[in-house]
Amino acid sequence: TETYSTLAQVYLQHGDIETAKETMKRAIELGTDDLTNYVNLGNVYFKEKNYEDALKYLNDALEIEPGNVLAIKQIAFVYDAMGEKSKATDAYKEAIAADPENPDLIYNLGVLYFQQEDYQNAADQFEKVASMTPNASDALYNAGLAYENLKDYEKARDFLERAYAIDISNKPLVHALKLVYYRLGETEKVEEFDKIEKVLATGIITDAVQSILKTGLITKLTPMKNEVFMDGRLWGSVDYDDKILIGETLSKYCSLISGSPGLDIRDSKSGKTLATWSDVDGLTVN
């Protein structure tokens, strides 16, 4: 049976799906307890949209090993594809109970709650993911959307701003943040993000700006004020030449929105100026 299981993996890797299916079935007929055959068959049938057979093999896997995360996760995918949101939600809960530190499972559960308009539970899941993986912009963004639907606009703003600090080129995120500012009556921020939307529409946002954001250096970016707030500890570890590149790149981006040159780089905790950038003097580190 081990030989059949190995052969099935080879067939799958080479895209010979039908032969792989028959080989895995033969291994099962011979009495294999190798979960890989059951889970892979379930996955193949899922991709073929044969949900009945997919569930059969995945549930067989659970009979051999109750609580198997791969099988439960795949069952959740199947129920989700079938439109069985409630069953998919239960499957994800079971998978998370077996693997509570898996952010992907928690995130997917949040998506299901959101789709069912259970926005509070959705927000709770996305917050958990954000606490586990701080730079998870999708989780922060979706938490913001969930709170927006709950009409808790202050929390929505907080999560959307955190997401924006990581992913400034996300057009739906920028639009959602502008809407939340409007709901809160923050007229200046509405005007600022209206300009940001227009800049994004031009396609000017460069990979360099996005790369800086992904480093985790930036905690808040306010282009209209030509300000950026940095993690002071991380900023201190950056090479001087890289600081010059960061200052120049972010200054150009902010000037597109504010209409004025220069950049003030501040410590996110104390608010003190760490450095400034000007087109005349370049970078000045305090």
Steps between C-alpha positions, in 0.01 A plus 500: 500500500793735565611450139155601373501808721842603370394443139187708554713793618713473187193498275360805680827689462496429126138601456371152419194542721292205381783249547578655838137458608489136398833433672387660826174305489698179448716582804183553705351171378816323618441634849734799527458732796709768327291816542672659203298286259169598657580869530647523150201321352274741683701792363491365142125450510459845653687656208278302264197638688395146588416604853321180599805281438729765647308490829493120497879463492566789736257360757664158458829670588344633819383153595863387486636808677234712672597866514734489200544867412561450126182297460288738708637802315421340165149411620452868583607592145250250358209626709594858414498420128163331541361814662464318831641790702378373837660156453819662371508723809466197729778321312735796542421519871594134530822552305596798716437298816757251368743767376428822696813685386423474129419854376377377161225294661396789725502741206282269290255466789485879515421515128214253548357701788525814286319330211223404742484863620610397850728801514594486869626143481671587171677795664608280792667249265674766293627667819647168614684463170628858523635433850675183379642654181527879546567575132194308378344789310210287373396412855526864611304614195223246552480578872449863399224405257331287766499788748375732227202269453450505877499881475792515744680752283777583745613137516455472125727802454765357732524168317481653154775748587722213616430316177572814298839541669593163351321516165460857371433388142183305587228701325198337674673555835560869426138543393372322814717721721374813325143387562568438870656845534185640340284312751708646783477851360877529450483734201875557462567126488223454243670762282839338554380154400313639205838627375661164582236324293580727206874434538436123508293530183805635317702186578789707638537298823830319462623164621759692705231662716321170554829327586569756774156441649552124509810536721282585800684830551195718447217515750316796350526706184333841468584631151302825531728603787813352341542284809590139556511326839762232542591228746794684659688182586481367146588841354815506710612170347465621139819583309548870420487444124171314538366784715576739216311280255203471740489875559518588133244239390241586764551872448420465130187301581376747762565799274274350234215518747581805712636711218800605711852349524681359800442233761497484879591157638371456855524241776168317528513490881640839603404702193850649492662571166752231407601656170387738228530498124514798271575520129771757577680350803412135458474294817570655839508249786432633849 
